[in-house]
């Protein structure tokens, strides 16, 4: 168990305590895309904070069902102590914690400890795997006698990203034999509530909780003040040996009754332990263990796309995908393919990796995989030039881990079709220039590379033309496909692919090398015709990928420039200090943030490709490579406990920004952590190989 916050109840809260209580977040997920999340002190600061954000069928998507639980302890002398929220005399709400003495994670699951008079109360939050159900469990772990616990549910049921001032609808609250249903409309399922414990009672005391201030939304320039509504409160006796559990769910009453709180905790705890046992040996302890549990929170079953589920099950498969980040991302093609190895392959989840690859392969259109699936939608959006090329990379890493050449055989026609579409040209002006064999892309109003910030009609870093990492990925994809075809004895097709690869590599080394600077141009043949000599991290992929496109003679100087100008303790800057558009901080409203998103802001996931490149230039120097990861250990206790943020400010102290939990950040740090450990899997621990060839 990791203790992440401690406080002496006899001492006043320091500024550091207040900062930790209101800024540090926790996250519990359910494997369906749903989750619970908040600050460790109990304040609601984001539109996304709540105890049950349910993953519902399309077109609903993720939906805020239970925003908050206001907790109050009534002592034997009648004194009242608020644990996490206080309604003032004028009906306004002040979040916070008056008596929290400890916050910790147990197998990635959050535990709060409160000192209330002479009683110590422990609270846990559990979301059973693949259920839209939340358990809030309360128990007395020290002290004598009984206290009365009052729990007031507070709601404003709304779409996942709907603003906090969304109009509160009319609610129907039904009470029947200690089963409580709160319904807003026929479009949403009811929120079902049960309180399990001793001497349970309910008081119908409907009230509006006014003017909740969502501080993070205010800082980010969004609507930041809103109301909640409560039908009343539930009460239960709490004493040693008599626990209390509030169960909130959109599932049926039968499913809600399937597990009591102890069973729910034990089931999830056992599942987390199994994940650890199946992971690479280097991930069994220290930060690797926390990263395995963090990785689990992104792998999910998309319940909203029922056709996908039916199609997959008919073929004997299951549908899987990867949430790109919490709280606001859905599943993105690029993020999924970059994250696949770190989230599934090094964690022993090879079968789920195959499901993910098959899921995205089904959606290939005109030689492209989807860039993203919007919330509550069944079809993807395809505005990406690199996600499909990362698909080749992910498939190769999967094949190396599993030797599953049967899947390779199934997908080979699609891979050939992808290449054909790129050669003749496909959507968004993605095409190979026949003059030099390099891949070009760009369409007005779209951001097609991973540097994809856009505000209204302003594409901040359009990078139209021939981008350095796009061509590194293109060459890598061609060489991978060539090898797969040769393995299947399809030599004539392999020769044709090899010719395209050779042409691209020759042109790349002639045209992208910036001899004056000793590094690579970021984009050539751009909108103004001049090569872009901005120092960006994209050039590292010319070395890091399985088939490097850059001539080996240039590896050291490129790596040195990236190390000297871009490397930080938490990843690589997206633009070097001193460049015209460099921004030190990622902060402010949406326009200010997006203006800095790829203009210096540090991206954690880029540490993986950097370490790959480092070990190619410095083979065997695992100690130095491991040193590049040291800064991430502290991040597991920072923005979202047990997770790694999406991005960081470009200058010290490198404040965490963006999503507080990001898939490719966790994936690439975990993958690199294992790669630099020097520990190899035993033959018994590797997956049983599949020997079928590409046909």
DASULNOR-V995013 format. One record per residue. N is the residue number from 1. SS is DSSP state (helix for helix, strand for strand, loop for the rest). PSI is psi in whole degrees, -180 to 180 (* if undefined). NEAR is the number of other C-alpha atoms within 12 Angstrom. Layout:
N_SS_PSI_NEAR ; N_SS_PSI_NEAR
//
This chain:
1_loop_132_17 ; 2_strand_119_24 ; 3_strand_121_23 ; 4_strand_-16_33 ; 5_strand_132_32 ; 6_strand_148_27 ; 7_loop_135_28 ; 8_loop_119_18 ; 9_loop_-18_22 ; 10_loop_-13_13 ; 11_loop_147_13 ; 12_loop_154_15 ; 13_loop_128_22 ; 14_loop_169_14 ; 15_helix_-36_11 ; 16_helix_-39_15 ; 17_helix_-47_29 ; 18_helix_-41_25 ; 19_helix_-45_20 ; 20_helix_-40_32 ; 21_helix_-36_40 ; 22_helix_-19_32 ; 23_helix_-32_33 ; 24_loop_133_38 ; 25_strand_160_44 ; 26_strand_159_49 ; 27_strand_130_45 ; 28_strand_132_49 ; 29_strand_166_45 ; 30_loop_8_39 ; 31_loop_3_33 ; 32_loop_-2_38 ; 33_loop_-14_46 ; 34_loop_168_52 ; 35_strand_172_48 ; 36_strand_145_45 ; 37_strand_155_43 ; 38_strand_-170_43 ; 39_strand_155_42 ; 40_loop_-23_47 ; 41_loop_-12_40 ; 42_loop_-7_41 ; 43_loop_138_40 ; 44_loop_117_46 ; 45_loop_-14_38 ; 46_loop_155_42 ; 47_loop_-21_41 ; 48_loop_0_45 ; 49_loop_131_41 ; 50_strand_169_44 ; 51_strand_-15_45 ; 52_strand_101_51 ; 53_strand_103_48 ; 54_strand_144_47 ; 55_strand_107_41 ; 56_loop_166_39 ; 57_loop_149_29 ; 58_loop_143_24 ; 59_loop_11_22 ; 60_loop_-48_29 ; 61_loop_-161_33 ; 62_strand_138_40 ; 63_strand_133_43 ; 64_strand_114_44 ; 65_strand_-37_48 ; 66_strand_107_47 ; 67_loop_-44_43 ; 68_strand_159_44 ; 69_strand_116_45 ; 70_strand_122_40 ; 71_strand_131_37 ; 72_strand_134_35 ; 73_strand_129_40 ; 74_strand_117_25 ; 75_loop_173_24 ; 76_loop_-28_21 ; 77_loop_6_13 ; 78_loop_-8_13 ; 79_loop_146_15 ; 80_strand_131_20 ; 81_strand_124_31 ; 82_strand_132_35 ; 83_loop_-46_39 ; 84_loop_3_36 ; 85_strand_147_33 ; 86_strand_127_32 ; 87_strand_121_29 ; 88_loop_176_15 ; 89_loop_-31_10 ; 90_loop_10_13 ; 91_loop_2_18 ; 92_strand_169_22 ; 93_strand_136_32 ; 94_strand_114_30 ; 95_strand_162_34 ; 96_loop_-178_34 ; 97_loop_126_37 ; 98_loop_-20_36 ; 99_loop_22_38 ; 100_strand_123_38 ; 101_strand_-19_33 ; 102_strand_140_32 ; 103_strand_133_38 ; 104_strand_168_29 ; 105_strand_136_34 ; 106_strand_109_29 ; 107_loop_38_34 ; 108_loop_-1_44 ; 109_strand_135_43 ; 110_strand_143_40 ; 111_strand_128_36 ; 112_strand_141_41 ; 113_strand_127_38 ; 114_strand_136_40 ; 115_strand_112_30 ; 116_strand_104_35 ; 117_loop_-119_27 ; 118_loop_20_20 ; 119_strand_136_28 ; 120_strand_121_31 ; 121_strand_134_41 ; 122_strand_136_34 ; 123_strand_140_38 ; 124_strand_149_38 ; 125_strand_127_43 ; 126_strand_136_47 ; 127_loop_106_45 ; 128_loop_144_42 ; 129_loop_129_32 ; 130_loop_36_28 ; 131_loop_143_36 ; 132_loop_66_43 ; 133_strand_140_47 ; 134_strand_135_48 ; 135_strand_125_45 ; 136_strand_110_43 ; 137_strand_133_37 ; 138_strand_136_42 ; 139_strand_149_37 ; 140_strand_120_33 ; 141_strand_-9_25 ; 142_strand_149_21 ; 143_loop_167_21 ; 144_loop_160_20 ; 145_loop_-178_21 ; 146_strand_153_31 ; 147_strand_164_37 ; 148_strand_129_38 ; 149_strand_125_47 ; 150_strand_131_36 ; 151_strand_121_40 ; 152_strand_107_40 ; 153_strand_139_48 ; 154_strand_130_41 ; 155_strand_153_44 ; 156_loop_85_43 ; 157_loop_127_46 ; 158_strand_167_34 ; 159_strand_156_31 ; 160_loop_-46_39 ; 161_loop_11_29 ; 162_loop_146_25 ; 163_loop_160_26 ; 164_loop_-16_38 ; 165_loop_16_26 ; 166_loop_134_23 ; 167_loop_130_19 ; 168_loop_124_24 ; 169_loop_-176_21 ; 170_loop_128_20 ; 171_loop_142_26 ; 172_strand_124_20 ; 173_strand_120_28 ; 174_strand_133_22 ; 175_strand_126_21 ; 176_strand_104_13 ; 177_loop_55_13 ; 178_loop_19_23 ; 179_strand_127_29 ; 180_strand_132_32 ; 181_strand_132_29 ; 182_strand_117_36 ; 183_strand_136_28 ; 184_loop_-45_28 ; 185_loop_171_17 ; 186_loop_-17_13 ; 187_loop_-30_17 ; 188_loop_148_29 ; 189_loop_159_26 ; 190_loop_153_32 ; 191_strand_118_43 ; 192_strand_136_39 ; 193_strand_141_43 ; 194_strand_141_41 ; 195_strand_118_40 ; 196_strand_130_34 ; 197_loop_-162_29 ; 198_strand_132_23 ; 199_strand_56_22 ; 200_strand_137_27 ; 201_strand_162_25 ; 202_strand_143_28 ; 203_strand_121_22 ; 204_strand_112_18 ; 205_strand_63_17 ; 206_strand_136_21 ; 207_strand_155_24 ; 208_strand_130_28 ; 209_strand_111_37 ; 210_strand_152_27 ; 211_strand_49_25 ; 212_strand_129_37 ; 213_strand_120_29 ; 214_loop_95_34 ; 215_helix_-39_27 ; 216_helix_-40_32 ; 217_helix_-37_28 ; 218_helix_-45_23 ; 219_helix_-32_21 ; 220_loop_2_24 ; 221_loop_20_20 ; 222_loop_174_25 ; 223_loop_130_25 ; 224_loop_6_26 ; 225_strand_133_28 ; 226_strand_171_33 ; 227_strand_159_32 ; 228_strand_166_42 ; 229_strand_142_40 ; 230_strand_135_35 ; 231_strand_-16_33 ; 232_strand_-159_28 ; 233_strand_157_31 ; 234_strand_146_40 ; 235_strand_150_33 ; 236_strand_150_34 ; 237_strand_139_33 ; 238_strand_123_39 ; 239_strand_166_31 ; 240_loop_126_23 ; 241_loop_-6_19 ; 242_strand_91_26 ; 243_loop_168_33 ; 244_strand_142_38 ; 245_strand_127_39 ; 246_strand_124_44 ; 247_strand_126_48 ; 248_strand_134_48 ; 249_strand_156_46 ; 250_loop_5_36 ; 251_loop_177_29 ; 252_loop_163_21 ; 253_helix_-34_22 ; 254_helix_-44_12 ; 255_helix_-40_20 ; 256_helix_-32_31 ; 257_loop_-5_23 ; 258_loop_-30_18 ; 259_loop_137_26 ; 260_loop_179_28 ; 261_helix_-40_36 ; 262_helix_-42_25 ; 263_helix_-40_21 ; 264_helix_-45_31 ; 265_helix_-47_31 ; 266_helix_-40_21 ; 267_helix_-45_21 ; 268_helix_-38_33 ; 269_helix_-44_26 ; 270_helix_-40_21 ; 271_helix_-41_23 ; 272_helix_-38_31 ; 273_helix_-38_24 ; 274_helix_-40_21 ; 275_helix_-43_34 ; 276_helix_-40_32 ; 277_helix_-31_23 ; 278_helix_-12_28 ; 279_loop_169_39 ; 280_loop_143_41 ; 281_helix_-31_29 ; 282_helix_-12_31 ; 283_helix_14_38 ; 284_loop_-13_29 ; 285_loop_174_21 ; 286_helix_-146_22 ; 287_helix_-27_34 ; 288_helix_-39_40 ; 289_helix_-46_39 ; 290_helix_-36_43 ; 291_helix_-34_51 ; 292_helix_-44_48 ; 293_helix_-35_48 ; 294_helix_-42_47 ; 295_helix_-37_49 ; 296_helix_-28_52 ; 297_loop_-11_46 ; 298_loop_-22_47 ; 299_strand_124_46 ; 300_strand_165_38 ; 301_loop_112_38 ; 302_loop_100_43 ; 303_loop_-20_35 ; 304_loop_-21_33 ; 305_loop_79_31 ; 306_helix_-35_22 ; 307_helix_-40_21 ; 308_helix_-45_29 ; 309_helix_-45_26 ; 310_helix_-42_18 ; 311_helix_-44_18 ; 312_helix_-44_26 ; 313_helix_-32_17 ; 314_helix_-29_12 ; 315_loop_6_14 ; 316_loop_14_14 ; 317_loop_-178_22 ; 318_loop_154_28 ; 319_loop_134_37 ; 320_loop_154_38 ; 321_strand_-173_45 ; 322_strand_125_47 ; 323_strand_126_45 ; 324_loop_-33_42 ; 325_strand_153_39 ; 326_strand_132_42 ; 327_loop_-19_40 ; 328_loop_-11_32 ; 329_loop_152_32 ; 330_loop_-153_41 ; 331_strand_128_43 ; 332_strand_138_41 ; 333_helix_-49_46 ; 334_helix_-52_42 ; 335_helix_-39_45 ; 336_helix_-46_48 ; 337_helix_-37_47 ; 338_helix_-35_45 ; 339_helix_-15_50 ; 340_helix_-47_53 ; 341_helix_-48_49 ; 342_helix_-32_48 ; 343_helix_-30_50 ; 344_helix_-42_50 ; 345_helix_-45_42 ; 346_loop_-9_47 ; 347_loop_8_46 ; 348_loop_21_34 ; 349_loop_51_34 ; 350_helix_-36_36 ; 351_helix_-43_27 ; 352_helix_-33_29 ; 353_helix_-41_42 ; 354_helix_-37_41 ; 355_helix_-42_35 ; 356_helix_-46_43 ; 357_helix_-41_46 ; 358_helix_-39_36 ; 359_helix_-49_38 ; 360_helix_-32_43 ; 361_helix_-35_39 ; 362_helix_-30_25 ; 363_loop_8_26 ; 364_loop_126_31 ; 365_strand_128_26 ; 366_loop_38_29 ; 367_loop_18_37 ; 368_strand_143_43 ; 369_loop_161_41 ; 370_loop_144_38 ; 371_loop_-40_39 ; 372_strand_161_34 ; 373_strand_113_33 ; 374_loop_154_30 ; 375_loop_127_34 ; 376_loop_6_29 ; 377_loop_157_24 ; 378_loop_-22_25 ; 379_loop_152_26 ; 380_strand_168_27 ; 381_strand_144_28 ; 382_loop_15_33 ; 383_loop_76_36 ; 384_loop_139_39 ; 385_loop_-13_49 ; 386_loop_-21_47 ; 387_helix_-41_39 ; 388_helix_-35_48 ; 389_helix_-33_43 ; 390_helix_-26_46 ; 391_helix_-42_46 ; 392_helix_-45_45 ; 393_helix_-48_38 ; 394_helix_-41_42 ; 395_helix_-39_45 ; 396_helix_-44_39 ; 397_helix_-37_32 ; 398_helix_-45_41 ; 399_helix_-39_35 ; 400_helix_-38_25 ; 401_helix_-31_33 ; 402_helix_-20_33 ; 403_loop_30_26 ; 404_loop_83_28 ; 405_helix_-9_29 ; 406_helix_-46_23 ; 407_helix_-39_33 ; 408_helix_-41_39 ; 409_helix_-41_26 ; 410_helix_-38_22 ; 411_helix_-11_32 ; 412_helix_-45_30 ; 413_helix_-36_22 ; 414_helix_-37_30 ; 415_helix_-43_39 ; 416_helix_-38_31 ; 417_helix_-38_24 ; 418_helix_-49_36 ; 419_helix_-43_38 ; 420_helix_-42_24 ; 421_helix_-38_25 ; 422_helix_-36_38 ; 423_helix_-39_32 ; 424_helix_-14_21 ; 425_loop_137_25 ; 426_loop_-158_28 ; 427_helix_156_28 ; 428_helix_28_28 ; 429_helix_31_27 ; 430_loop_118_40 ; 431_strand_157_35 ; 432_strand_129_31 ; 433_loop_116_24 ; 434_loop_-20_17 ; 435_loop_-37_15 ; 436_loop_-2_27 ; 437_loop_10_30 ; 438_loop_153_42 ; 439_strand_128_47 ; 440_strand_156_42 ; 441_strand_162_38 ; 442_loop_130_35 ; 443_loop_139_25 ; 444_loop_134_20 ; 445_loop_2_21 ; 446_loop_147_33 ; 447_loop_108_31 ; 448_loop_-14_41 ; 449_loop_179_45 ; 450_loop_-20_35 ; 451_loop_79_36 ; 452_loop_30_31 ; 453_loop_138_29 ; 454_strand_134_27 ; 455_strand_113_22 ; 456_loop_-118_13 ; 457_loop_2_13 ; 458_strand_110_17 ; 459_strand_111_26 ; 460_loop_-47_28 ; 461_loop_78_38 ; 462_loop_-38_33 ; 463_loop_38_43 ; 464_loop_143_40 ; 465_strand_-141_39 ; 466_strand_103_44 ; 467_strand_146_46 ; 468_helix_-46_52 ; 469_helix_-28_44 ; 470_helix_-41_46 ; 471_helix_-31_55 ; 472_helix_-42_43 ; 473_helix_-38_45 ; 474_helix_-48_50 ; 475_helix_-44_45 ; 476_helix_-42_41 ; 477_helix_-42_41 ; 478_helix_-45_46 ; 479_helix_-37_36 ; 480_helix_-47_38 ; 481_helix_-39_43 ; 482_helix_-46_34 ; 483_helix_-40_29 ; 484_helix_-38_38 ; 485_helix_-40_31 ; 486_helix_-39_22 ; 487_helix_-30_22 ; 488_loop_7_23 ; 489_loop_32_16 ; 490_loop_65_20 ; 491_helix_-36_17 ; 492_helix_-45_14 ; 493_helix_-39_25 ; 494_helix_-39_24 ; 495_helix_-40_21 ; 496_helix_-44_24 ; 497_helix_-41_33 ; 498_helix_-37_27 ; 499_helix_-41_20 ; 500_helix_-40_35 ; 501_helix_-44_37 ; 502_helix_-41_27 ; 503_helix_-43_28 ; 504_helix_-42_40 ; 505_helix_-43_34 ; 506_helix_-48_23 ; 507_helix_-39_29 ; 508_helix_-49_38 ; 509_helix_-26_31 ; 510_helix_-34_21 ; 511_helix_-27_29 ; 512_loop_-18_41 ; 513_strand_122_33 ; 514_strand_91_27 ; 515_loop_-35_16 ; 516_loop_-39_11 ; 517_loop_-19_19 ; 518_loop_31_22 ; 519_strand_-170_38 ; 520_strand_142_44 ; 521_loop_150_38 ; 522_loop_-40_41 ; 523_strand_138_40 ; 524_strand_163_34 ; 525_loop_42_26 ; 526_loop_-169_24 ; 527_loop_-35_21 ; 528_loop_3_12 ; 529_loop_-16_13 ; 530_loop_142_19 ; 531_loop_145_25 ; 532_strand_112_32 ; 533_loop_15_30 ; 534_loop_138_37 ; 535_loop_107_42 ; 536_loop_163_46 ; 537_helix_-9_51 ; 538_helix_-25_44 ; 539_helix_-19_50 ; 540_helix_-26_48 ; 541_helix_-18_42 ; 542_helix_-15_44 ; 543_helix_-41_41 ; 544_helix_-28_34 ; 545_loop_165_40 ; 546_loop_-34_30 ; 547_loop_92_33 ; 548_loop_132_39 ; 549_loop_-22_42 ; 550_loop_136_41 ; 551_loop_139_24 ; 552_helix_-28_19 ; 553_helix_-23_17 ; 554_helix_0_29 ; 555_helix_-50_33 ; 556_helix_-49_25 ; 557_helix_-38_28 ; 558_helix_-46_39 ; 559_helix_-40_40 ; 560_helix_-42_26 ; 561_helix_-45_29 ; 562_helix_-43_40 ; 563_helix_-44_31 ; 564_helix_-36_19 ; 565_helix_-27_29 ; 566_loop_-24_40 ; 567_strand_135_40 ; 568_strand_174_38 ; 569_loop_-11_34 ; 570_loop_28_44 ; 571_strand_-164_46 ; 572_strand_139_47 ; 573_strand_151_46 ; 574_loop_-9_46 ; 575_loop_143_38 ; 576_loop_144_33 ; 577_loop_143_28 ; 578_loop_-20_17 ; 579_loop_153_20 ; 580_loop_-42_14 ; 581_loop_13_22 ; 582_loop_134_29 ; 583_loop_130_29 ; 584_loop_-33_32 ; 585_loop_147_31 ; 586_loop_99_36 ; 587_loop_173_29 ; 588_loop_-160_21 ; 589_loop_-179_19 ; 590_helix_-44_22 ; 591_helix_-42_22 ; 592_helix_-40_23 ; 593_helix_-47_30 ; 594_helix_-27_30 ; 595_helix_-22_29 ; 596_helix_-7_38 ; 597_loop_-43_40 ; 598_loop_28_42 ; 599_loop_45_40 ; 600_loop_-34_42 ; 601_loop_136_46 ; 602_strand_135_46 ; 603_strand_121_50 ; 604_loop_-38_49 ; 605_loop_-24_40 ; 606_helix_-12_45 ; 607_helix_-30_47 ; 608_helix_-57_42 ; 609_helix_-35_41 ; 610_helix_-45_45 ; 611_helix_-37_43 ; 612_helix_-46_37 ; 613_helix_-42_38 ; 614_helix_-45_37 ; 615_helix_-20_28 ; 616_helix_-36_27 ; 617_helix_-33_26 ; 618_loop_70_19 ; 619_loop_133_15 ; 620_loop_-9_18 ; 621_loop_67_21 ; 622_helix_-32_25 ; 623_helix_-46_20 ; 624_helix_-42_17 ; 625_helix_-41_33 ; 626_helix_-33_31 ; 627_helix_-30_23 ; 628_loop_-13_33 ; 629_loop_-7_40 ; 630_loop_-36_24 ; 631_helix_-19_26 ; 632_helix_-19_41 ; 633_helix_-42_29 ; 634_helix_-30_24 ; 635_helix_-22_38 ; 636_loop_-11_39 ; 637_loop_13_34 ; 638_loop_-105_33 ; 639_loop_-55_38 ; 640_strand_118_40 ; 641_loop_132_43 ; 642_loop_7_44 ; 643_loop_174_49 ; 644_loop_134_50 ; 645_loop_166_45 ; 646_loop_-50_43 ; 647_strand_171_46 ; 648_strand_157_46 ; 649_loop_154_37 ; 650_loop_-14_39 ; 651_loop_159_30 ; 652_loop_144_16 ; 653_loop_21_17 ; 654_loop_57_32 ; 655_loop_137_30 ; 656_strand_141_40 ; 657_strand_180_37 ; 658_loop_-149_36 ; 659_loop_136_32 ; 660_loop_-9_42 ; 661_strand_114_46 ; 662_strand_132_50 ; 663_helix_-53_52 ; 664_helix_-22_49 ; 665_helix_-52_50 ; 666_helix_-45_55 ; 667_helix_-48_50 ; 668_helix_-33_46 ; 669_helix_-44_56 ; 670_helix_-46_49 ; 671_helix_-44_43 ; 672_helix_-36_45 ; 673_helix_-43_43 ; 674_helix_-42_38 ; 675_helix_-35_33 ; 676_loop_3_32 ; 677_loop_-27_29 ; 678_loop_3_19 ; 679_loop_128_15 ; 680_loop_149_18 ; 681_loop_143_23 ; 682_loop_164_11 ; 683_helix_-36_12 ; 684_helix_-29_12 ; 685_helix_-16_21 ; 686_loop_154_24 ; 687_loop_149_26 ; 688_loop_123_18 ; 689_loop_149_21 ; 690_loop_129_20 ; 691_loop_-1_17 ; 692_loop_143_18 ; 693_loop_165_24 ; 694_loop_129_28 ; 695_loop_*_19
//
